């Protein structure tokens, strides 16, 4: 195999203190890269969140494995924090070549099948859902092709073994405690090693950006409430170093969680103010007011789902009401307090 086939100069950092390797796999979107992690144990190698399946990511991994002096036959497990293609995508590719088990939570696997399974109808369900909340037809028309473009990034689908919530899980000669949260992704697993204070946190907490929180048809109805509850649960862990799915490892874990909790409360206040000033708004109007109207379809999908997640949380708290009109359109308004 020549160097072009293998890829060149993979970005790998070995953290000796914590006995793991961070492998950066390039992404074409603004996140720039996803962090995969490699743990070595007496029984073999564990790969965590291998990244999306593309020709370039395959080459990057072949080059990384050469640099790490490991073969597919060394891999005994592939562990997935959640179902998003930039984490889940290469799992089946690795499994075919290594015979290793692929592990994730049962809830995360159900979400993977909702989005990427053979019976998925999300390319029809999401446009219908967004139409109800005001997205214009010119944008809706772009969604089916956009959604279907992810299927090659998650093929072949792996055969999954389930990690039990709060049941100790062995990786790299150490026992890790899975902590299941939701909001960014249903069934998201962070893996905590209490003795060292190391947390492999996927996208549950990111050091510089706020993880997207999405309301998606057929999934959790109150994702922001679940996300905030998950942050509070993670905050109770005594984390010394967090290894995230994007950007760099960080040590200010509780401070970062506090900032994320405040961020979402401030956004809820902002949206409530919009509704109060306007009387009523569609979710699409809220979305464009928050994020602008120049987004490409990839970013617009996340922005719309995020706006809906916040509107659903305001409704859950009794601070907003959804109004459905005779034509099937849905609007949101501030909920008026009952007269005394």
N, C-alpha and C positions, 0 to 999 in steps of 0.2 A: 504494500500500500504506500503510495507516495505522500509527500507532505501536504499537497493540496487536498487529497482525499481525507486526510486526518484532521485538517484544520491546523492553525498555527497559534503558538504562544497563548494558551489558555490562561486566564487570570485566576490563579489559585493561591489561597493563603492558608498555610498550616498554622493553627493556633495550638502550640505545644502544651500550654497550660491546661487547655480543655480537651486536648486529644481529638481534635476534629479538623477537617479541611473544608474551607469555604470555596466553592467552585462557582464562578460567575458565568451564567449562561446568558448571552445577549438576547435582548428583546427589540422588536421593531417599534414598539410604542414608547411614549414618554417615560415609562419606568426605567428604560435603558437596559436593565438586566434583572434576572431573578437569581437569588442565592440558593444554590443547592449545597447540601452538606454531606460529607462522607465521614463515617465513623468506622474504625477498624476494631474488630474483636477477635478473640481466640477462635470463634466459629466462622469468621468471615467478615465481609464488608456490608454495611448498611448505607444505602443512598437515600437521602431525604429530598423530596420535591425536585425531581430531575429537570423540570422545565417543559416547554412546549415541543412538540415534534415538528421540526423543520429540517431541511437538508443541512442548514448551517449549524443547528444545535446538535445534530448527529455528529457532524465533523468536530465540533468543539468537544463533545464528550469523548470521542475516540482519541483526540489529542490529550485531553485531561487524564484519561485512564493511562495513557503511556507515561505521562509525567508522574502520575501517582504510583506507577509500577503495579497496576492491578489489571486483571482480566475479568471478563464477564463471569467466568467460572468462580471468581472470588466472592461474588455478590450473593448474599444469602437473603437479603430483604430490601424492599423498596418501600419507604414509608411516605405517605402523603398527608400533609396537613389539611388540605381541602381540595375541592373538585375543579377549581379554575384551571383552564388549559395551560397557563404559564407555570403551574405547579404539577399538575396531573398528567400532562400530555404525553410524556415519554415513558410513562410507567409500563405500558404494554410492550413497547419496543424493547425496554430493558428486560422484561419478563420473558419475552420470546428468546432472547439471546442467553439469558442466565439461568432460566428455570426458577428464579427466586420468587418467593411470595411477595405480593403487593398488599400493603396494609393501609387501611384508613378507617374512619368511623362508619358505622352502619348508616347514620343519618347523612353523612357526606356522600356516601355511595348512592343513596336514593336521589340526592340532588344531582349527582353526575348523570344518572339515568334520565331524570327530568330534562336536563339540558342536552345531553349527548347520547342518550340511549337510542336503540334502534326504533323505538316507538315514540320518540320525542316529537312533539308538535309545536315546539316553542317558536318556530319560524312563522306560525299562524297565530298562536296564542298571544305573543307579545305585541305584534301590530294591533290586534283587536283590543288588547288591554290599553295600549297607549292612545288609540283612537278615542276611547271612552273618556280619556282625561285630556283631550284637546290637542294632541299632536297633529300637525297638518299632514295631508295625504302625500305631499312631496317628500316628506321625511319618512313616513310609514313605508313608502314604496322601496326604500333602501334597506329596510330591516331584514327581509328574508335572506337575501344574498349575503348580507353581513353575518348573520347568525350561522348560516350554513358553511361559511368560510372557516369556521373553527373545527369542523369535523375532522379534516386531515390532521390537525394538530393534536388530536386525542386518539388517533388510530394507530394500532389496534387497541380496542378496549381491553384492559387487563382483567384477569380473574382476581377477585378481591377476597382477602381475609380481613376480618373485622377486629379492630382494637377496641376493647371494652373500656367504657368511660370509668376513670378513676381506678383502673386495674393496672398494677405495675407491668411495665413492658421493657424487655431487655434489648438494648442496642449498644454495640461497642463495649462489651464487658461492664456495662453499667445498667442500673435499673432506673428507668424513667417513669414519671407519673404523667399519664395523659390528662390534660385539662380541656374539656370540651366546652366551646362557646359557640355563639351564632352571631348573626347580624351582617358581618361581612360575607360569611359563607355558612350555611347551616351545617352543623356537625364539625366545625373547624376544630382541629386538635393542636394545642401547644404541648410541648413535651418538656417536663421540668425534672432536673436532676438536683435534688435538695442538697446533697453534700457539697457540691461545688457552686450552687446557686446559678447554674446555667439553665436558661430557658430557650428552647428552639420554638419561636413564637409565630412562624409563618407570617400571615398578614393580620393577625389579631391585634398587634400593636406595632406600628411602624415609627421610626425615629424622626422623620421629617415631614411625612405626608399623612393625611387622615385616610385610613382605609375606607373604601367605598362601602356604603350601607345601602342595600337595594331591596325594594319591594318588587317581587316578581310573581306573576300569576302561577298559582299552584304550589307556591312555597310558603314560608312563614308569613303570617299576616301582620305581625308587629316586629319587624326586624330591628328597628332602632331601640326599642325597649330591651330586646334580647342582647343587642350589642353593648348597651350601657351596663346591663347586669353582668355581662361577661367581663367587661373592663374592671368592674368592682371586684369580681372574684379573682381575677389575675392580680389585682393590686395587693391582695393579701399574701401573695407568695413573696418569699425573701429572695428576690432576684438580684444577683450581682452583675451578671452580663446577659443581655438578651441578644439572640441571633435571629434577625428578622428575615422575611422573604425578600425584602427590597431595601436598598441602601446598606448602611454599614452597621456592624454590631455596636451596641450602646449600653451604658451603665445607668443612665438616669431613668430607670424604668417607671417608678412610681410618679415621678414628676411628669413624665410623658403621658401617662394615663390621666393624671389630673388635667393636663392641657387638653386632651381629647374630650374628656367629660365636659369641660368648660366650653370647648368649641361647639359641641352639639347643642348645649343649652343656649348659647348665643345665637346659633342658627335657628333654633325653634322660636326664640324671641323675635328674630328678624322676620321670619315668615308670618308669625302672628300679627306683627305690625303691618305687613303687606296686606293681609286679609282685612284688617281693621280699616286701613286707608281706602281699599278698593271696594269693599262690600262683599264681593265674591270674585274668585279667580279659579281658572283651571290649573291643574298640576303643571301643564306645559307652560302657562304664563308664569307660574312660580319658578319653574326650572330656568326659563330664559332670563328672568329678573335676577336670579342668583348667579347663573353661569354664562350669560350672554347667548346670542343667537348665531354665533359663527362656528360652533363646534362641528367637527366631522361626526359621522354616524356612530363611530365607536365610542367617542367621549360623550356624545349626546345620549346614547343608551344608558350609560352609567349615571349621567346627570339627572335624567328623567326618573330613573329608579330611585336615586337618592332623594330627590324632591318628594316623591311619593312616600318614601319611608318616613320623612319628617312630617308630612301632612298626616299620615296614619298615626304617628305618635301624638300629635296635637289632638287628634280625634280621640285617641285612647285616654288622654288626660282630661278630656271634657272641655278642651279649649278651642276646638274647631268642630264644625259639622260639615258633612258631605251632603250635597243636594243633587239628586238625579232628576233631570228634566225629562219631558215626554219623549224627546228624540234620543234618549239614552246617554246624553252628555252628563258628566259629573263635574260639579263645581264645589269649591270649599269656601266657607265663610267662618267668621268668628262666632262661636257659640254664645248666645246671649244668656246671662244668668237669669234664673227664674225669678218672677216677681214675688216679693215677699208679701 
